[in-house]
Amino acid sequence: GLLAHRWDSISVKGEGFDVAVKNPRFDAHLMFSPGEDFVHIFADSVSAEIDPKKFPESDSDTTKLQIPDFRIPLDAQVHVTHVKAHVEGIGDWKLDSLQFKPENERAATLSFQNAEGKFIERKTSGEISATWQGDFISANVKIKTEDKDSIAVAVNFPKDNPKDLSGSADVCVQDPRKLVKGRIPKS
C-alpha cells in the first residue's frame, strides 16, 4: 500500500551541524515488488548550519577513502525546492530545485538550479550523473552559468582509490573578458 506522511518541519542537530527541513513530505510504496516500489521525498526548503571546528574527533584513517559496493533497489527520489547552507569560516550558498533520481540500481543523477554563494560569481545550474559497476565509478558533471558559459567534466576512478582518477573536461566561455576581468587586453 501507499504510505504518505507530511510534517510542518523536521530539525536534526548534532555536534557541528544543525539542519532544518520545512514542509517535508514522504510518499512510499514498499511491497517488495520490483518495479513498483518507490520512496519519494519532497521539501519546500532545507537549511544547514555547519561548523567544522565543532565536529567530534575521528579515530578512523581519513587518508584511505573507499567507496563501498552498493545499489539503489527502488525508485528513491528526493526533490527540494530551496537549499541554503552556511559553513562557519568558509561561506554561504543557496540553490533551487535540488533533485536526486536513480536511473537504475547502479546509476543516479543529481541536479540543481540557480546556485550562488562563495566562489560562485554567477548563478549556476548543473547536473551530476554517476554510474558504478564492478570496481569503477564513472561520473559526468555539467555546469552552466546564467550567461551560457559551461563546463563538462567526465571522470573515472576505482572505488577502492578515488584519488586515482582520470578524465576529461570541455569548457565553453562566451566572453573570456568577463570571466577574467582585466587580464585580457581589448583588441
Secondary structure, DSSP 8 states (H G I E B T S, - for coil): -EEEEE-SEEEEEETTEEEEEES-EEEEE-SS-TTT-EEEEEEEEEEEEE-GGGS----S-TTS---------SEEEEEEEEEEEEETTTEEEEEEEEEEEEEETTEEEEEEEEEEETTEEEEEEEEEEEEEETTEEEEEEEEEETTS-EEEEEEEEETT-TTS-EEEEEEE-S-HHHHTTTTS---
